[in-house]
């Protein structure tokens, strides 16, 4: 508020100059008004630059939190998908054992598993159609899971500590 009154005082002084002796005062007043305006302009620029930097920093921090949450959600999604695949493999194994009258120690071959999984489709099934762990770089059933015997749960070969079928 004080700076505005100072500028208005300088402008009034500049308007009230009547004689040549006061011309020097007019020039000084105009010069001061101009300098005040330039200082405020640079301060405004600095202020806006600081505000822009603050906004960029806040956005960057929010993006870091968001990226972390997205990665965590993706990993949790992959884990849940793998566990659901393990449930599917386990149920197919048990169904195979019931239909074929197998013991708990019998292990189905991949071909027998394919037949059970696809409900009697031909044996030339493309392996890409079988379930696989989302974290498997090879994207293959054979490198993702170990079927195991009928009495044991299937195992994820990619992340056996985290991708575990819960006990029933």
Buried (B, 14 or more C-beta within 10 A) or exposed (E): EEEEEEBEEBBEBBEEBEEEEBEEBBEEBBEBBEEBEEEEEEEEEEEEEEEEEEEEEEEEEEEEEEEEEEEEEEBEEBBEBBBEBBBBBBEBBBEBBEEEEBEEEBBBEBEBBBBBBBEEEEEEBEEEEBBBBBBBEEEBBBBBBBBBBBEBBBBBBBBEEEBBBEEE
